[in-house]
Amino acid sequence: MSLLDHDREFPYCPGCGHPHVLRALDDALKQTPLPVERTALVTDIGCVGLADALFPGMHTVHTLHGRSVAVAAGLVMGDAHRDGPPLRPVVLIGDGGAGIGLLHLIHAAQINAGVTVLVHNNLLFGMTGGQHSLLTPRGLPTTTTPEGCPVPPLDLGRLLPDAGAGFFARGVAPGPELAPMIAQALRHPGFACVEILELCPTYATRVGGLSGKALRALPGKRGLSTGILTFDASRPPFPRPGPRPAERLELAGVRPNADWGKLDRRASFVLAGRAGGRVQSAALLAASAAMAAGLHAAVRTDNPVTQGKGFSVAEVTLGPEPIDYTGLSRPDLTLAVAPEGVAQLFARGLLEPAGAARRTVFDGSLQPPPDLDVAQRDYLGRFGGRRAALGALVEEIQRAGWWDRSAWHDAIGRLDPSRRPEAEAVMKLTT
């Protein structure tokens, strides 16, 4: 089945090489046994990024300039512990983006990330004005080097295999060899890259004087080999198979007790305070307690670049089922223990009328907005500045009835011995 939308007109200049590459990719996808739901098209900025809409049946991610390979590697890592066949991202990047994100390419090759990268090398920056790139052949005129590019180009066919790439191929578009070459790259278990030399009719032709015939002769003239240049499938792809979630809990010393867990639905809380107030460590301890109670937990934390000044915020999602999406817009419980945290809650749109199932609690020292239903409790006065965040969490989660106090004690018992006394003191002060 074709994944390319043949009813949609290509958005490229007449004579551009991109359509030839996309047709070859479509043919290659038909030749691979990978289910379409286990593929993802990751596109870079530039003309190459216009391919997203041409493959409506695929997962697509449009990234920042030069960062598409890093995003694709992240997708593979995030998907590593799911059941079923591995996710296979296909990265579409130009020679400009490849230069801007060169270290991402090198590192993906080093770790042998399971991604397929198609470098659409039209020898210059096509979308932004015909500037030279790191892959522009020496002597080719561009808008920034009108007398011919004086800088020797990088050779990806040497650079990436030297970095550990197990598969590297080079072809010319159009060409009958492209589809089977890309298909083999898709089947390769680790990092695979196909560099495709193609024509930019707007700049490589009008400014550089390059014709289709000259492009076909370019590899031989420049001493560049074509075809499959590197093939080695002996190195296992990254990420390596690791312990399943239950096994990781056991390795961390967590032995869940379902009798402690009282939460039968998905719930979330946000804890906001100032740097140095142990906000993030309190949230992590709460997540550890939740896992001890047999629940799933996901934690997101945020603070400024400065570690000792400013806000500190933690968002935690909990529930009896695995958590695939950690976005948080309407938390069930919102806690603020410092004015810096309140400002962040406002900035993130997390302060609104609580409603029947949601609660907002401020420390008694804070001034809540007049139109907001806020409970106030003296956490700073009772626990002190470094313990207020944890004290607030323990008491409010007990009020919510999400898990038994035994789960808190279990989590505290797994803390570093130097941190236990402070947490135990909080537990003694909670009701």
C-alpha positions, 0 to 999 in steps of 0.5 A: 500500500502506498503511503505517499499521497499521489493526489496531492501536488508536490510543493517543490520547484520544477526539476527539484530532486525531492519528489524523486527521493520521496517516491523512492521512500514510498516504494521502499516502505512497501518493501519492508515488513514494518507495520506503518504504525511502527514507523515515524517520519521525522523531518527537518526545517527546509524544503525537505520538511514539506514532506510531512503532509505528503505522507498522511498515513504516517506518524510525523514530527516536524523538528527544529533545524538540524535537530531531527536526528536527535528527536528520532533517537529520542523516539526510539529510546522512549519506545524501547520498553513497549511490546511488539516490533521496534519503532523505526523513525525515518529522518528526512534532512537536507545537507544544510540541516545535516551540517547544523546538526552534525554532532547529532548525526555523529552521536546517533552513529556512535550509539547505533540508534535504530533510525534511518536517515535520508540526507537530501544533499542538494549541495547547498541551502535551498530554502533560505537563499542558496548559501553554501553548506558543509557538503557543497563541493569545492568550486561550486558557485553559491550565493555566498561563494559566487566565485566557487566554494573554497571550502572542502566538503565533508564526506559523510561516507567516511565520517559516519562509518568512522563514528560507528555507522553500520550502514551507509549508502550514497545514491543520485536522484533520480535513480532506480537504485534508490528504492532498494537502497532505502529499503535495505537501510530501513531493514538495518537494525541499527543506525543507517544513513543514505546520502542522496545527491540531488539537484536544486534547480533554483540555486545549484542550476541557476547560480552554480551552473549545475545540470542533471548530467553534471550531477550524475557525473559529480561523484566520479569527478569528486572521487565519491563512491556510490552504492552501499559503502558500509554494511555491518549488522554485528553491533546491537542497536541502541537502546539495548534491551533492558529490564521491564518496568516491574524488574526495574522496580525490584532492582530499585528495592521497590516491592509494591503492596497493592493493599496500600494503594487506594487510588482507582483512577488517574490523578495528578498534583502540582507542587510549587515553591521556591528553589531550596525548598525541597519541592522536587525531592518531595515530589520524587518521594511522593512518586516513590511512595505511590509506586510502593502502593502499586501505582504508576507515577510520572514526574516532571520538574522545572526550575530556572538555570540558577539552582539556588534562586527562583521558583521550583515546580513539580508535576506528578501524574499517578494512577493504577494504569501505565501513564503514556502522556504526562501533560498536566492542565487540570491537576486534581491537587494544586499546592503552593508553599512560596510566592515564587511558586504561586507566580509560576502557577499563574504563568502556567494557567494552573490556577482556576476555580477548583471544582468539585473534584479538585483542590487548591491549597496555599500556605497561610503566608501567601495571599490567594487571589480573591476569586479563587477557592483556596484552602490555607494551612500553616505549613511553613510555620509547622514544618519550616522552609525546607520541610514545608513542601513535603509536609504539605504533600503528605497531609494533602495526599492523606486527605485525598486518601490516595495511599496508606501511610505505610507507603510513605514509610516504605519510600522513606526507608529507601532514601539515602540514610542522610536524608531519612531523619528529615523525612521521618521528622515530617511524618511525625508532625503530620496528622 
